[in-house]
């Protein structure tokens, strides 16, 4: 029970890696705020996890969403111990295909929303001496010809994680990134 009574926000947790993290966190005694954009999928995850899970359906492309997620976690569990920035848009594009609109949406969801979710949760993370786990990608190092915007966003997430770890170690909030 390594996570007994720890409250963890997990974005993109209605399926895939985010859902797997949520299932494991609850198995370890944690409480999770499941975030996603598919309400039916989210409700199924919450039903599976029981009283240790709450749901927040919101689009990370909306600038108000990070605060909405934090407010949902506080309303459900009263505190925040960790944030897992997992949600991402994976849209195939390259230099000749990428549009300003597609680039903006990918960077907003994959990078900007992670930053502003951390910002919104930061007072609670300081209080709990909590942590942030950003889900990166090997594409941050070398990119992939058909994942231009995605690769740029993951590289930014990697740099942001290093910066925040350096800047806020004295606040006793840890920042890490993994590339699954």
C-alpha positions in Angstrom: 0.0 0.0 0.0 2.7 2.5 -1.1 0.1 5.0 -2.1 -2.3 4.7 0.9 -4.6 7.7 0.9 -2.5 9.6 -1.7 -4.7 11.6 -4.1 -3.5 11.5 -7.7 -4.8 13.4 -10.7 -4.3 11.5 -13.9 -5.1 13.1 -17.3 -6.0 10.9 -20.2 -7.0 8.1 -17.8 -10.1 6.8 -19.5 -8.0 4.3 -21.5 -4.5 3.1 -22.3 -1.5 4.1 -20.1 -3.5 6.6 -18.0 -6.1 3.9 -17.1 -3.4 1.4 -16.3 -1.7 4.0 -14.0 -5.1 4.6 -12.3 -5.8 0.9 -11.8 -2.3 0.4 -10.2 -2.6 3.5 -8.1 -5.8 2.4 -6.6 -4.5 -1.2 -6.0 -1.6 0.5 -4.1 -4.2 2.4 -1.8 -4.4 5.6 -3.7 -7.4 7.7 -4.7 -7.5 9.0 -8.3 -9.2 11.7 -10.2 -9.8 10.2 -13.7 -9.7 12.9 -16.4 -10.6 12.3 -20.0 -12.9 13.5 -22.8 -15.0 10.3 -23.3 -17.7 10.3 -20.6 -18.8 6.7 -21.1 -15.2 5.4 -21.0 -14.6 7.5 -17.9 -17.7 6.2 -16.1 -16.6 2.6 -16.8 -13.2 3.3 -15.2 -14.7 4.9 -12.2 -17.2 2.1 -11.7 -14.3 -0.4 -12.0 -12.3 1.5 -9.3 -15.1 2.3 -6.9 -15.0 4.9 -4.2 -11.3 5.5 -4.7 -12.0 7.2 -8.0 -13.8 10.4 -9.2 -14.3 11.6 -12.8 -13.7 14.9 -14.5 -14.7 15.1 -18.2 -13.1 18.2 -19.8 -11.2 19.1 -23.0 -7.6 20.1 -22.3 -7.8 22.4 -25.4 -9.9 24.7 -23.2 -7.7 27.0 -21.0 -10.2 26.7 -18.1 -9.7 22.9 -17.9 -6.6 22.7 -15.7 -8.4 24.6 -12.9 -11.5 22.6 -13.4 -9.5 19.4 -12.9 -7.9 20.7 -9.7 -11.3 21.9 -8.4 -12.8 18.4 -9.1 -9.9 16.7 -7.2 -10.3 19.0 -4.2 -14.1 18.5 -4.2 -13.8 14.8 -4.4 -10.9 14.1 -2.1 -9.8 17.4 -0.3 -6.2 17.4 -1.3 -3.7 16.6 -4.1 -0.5 14.6 -3.7 0.4 14.0 -7.3 -0.3 14.9 -10.9 0.3 12.6 -13.8 0.2 14.4 -17.1 -0.6 11.6 -19.5 -3.1 13.0 -22.0 -1.9 13.6 -25.5 -3.0 14.1 -29.0 -1.2 11.9 -31.5 -2.0 13.3 -34.9 0.2 12.2 -37.8 1.7 15.1 -39.7 4.9 16.2 -41.2 6.4 19.5 -42.4 4.3 19.7 -45.5 1.1 18.6 -43.9 1.1 20.5 -40.6 -1.3 23.4 -40.3 -1.1 26.2 -37.7 -4.4 25.0 -36.2 -3.2 21.4 -35.8 0.1 22.5 -34.3 -1.7 24.8 -31.9 -4.1 22.2 -30.7 -1.4 19.5 -30.3 0.9 21.9 -28.3 -2.0 23.1 -26.2 -3.1 19.7 -25.2 0.3 18.0 -25.0 2.4 20.7 -23.4 0.5 23.9 -22.4 -2.3 22.1 -20.5 0.3 20.1 -18.5 2.1 23.3 -17.5 -1.1 25.0 -16.4 -2.4 21.9 -14.6 0.8 21.9 -12.6 0.4 25.6 -11.9 -3.2 25.1 -10.7 -2.2 22.2 -8.5 1.1 23.6 -7.2 -0.2 25.1 -3.9 -1.6 21.7 -3.0 1.5 19.9 -4.2 3.7 22.2 -2.0 1.5 21.5 1.0 1.7 17.7 0.5 5.3 17.7 -0.7 3.9 15.9 -3.7 5.1 15.1 -7.1 4.4 15.4 -10.8 5.0 12.6 -13.4 4.9 13.7 -17.0 4.5 11.0 -19.6 7.0 11.8 -22.4 8.1 9.9 -25.5 11.3 8.8 -27.1 10.2 11.1 -29.9 11.4 14.0 -27.7 15.0 12.9 -28.6 14.8 12.1 -32.3 11.3 12.8 -33.5 9.5 10.8 -36.1 8.9 12.0 -39.6 5.1 11.6 -39.4 4.8 12.9 -35.8 6.2 16.4 -36.1 3.9 18.4 -33.7 3.7 15.5 -31.3 7.5 15.2 -31.1 7.9 19.0 -30.6 5.4 18.9 -27.8 7.1 15.9 -26.0 10.5 17.7 -26.3 8.9 20.7 -24.7 7.4 18.6 -21.9 10.9 17.1 -21.2 12.5 20.5 -21.0 9.7 21.8 -18.8 10.1 18.9 -16.4 13.8 19.6 -16.0 13.2 23.3 -15.5 10.5 22.8 -12.9 12.5 20.1 -11.1 15.5 22.6 -10.9 13.3 25.6 -10.0 11.1 23.9 -7.3 13.3 21.3 -5.6 13.4 23.7 -2.6 9.6 23.6 -2.5 9.9 19.8 -1.9 7.8 19.0 -5.0 9.4 16.4 -7.3 9.1 16.5 -11.1 9.9 13.5 -13.2 9.3 12.3 -16.8 9.2 8.8 -18.2 9.3 7.8 -21.8 7.2 4.6 -22.0 
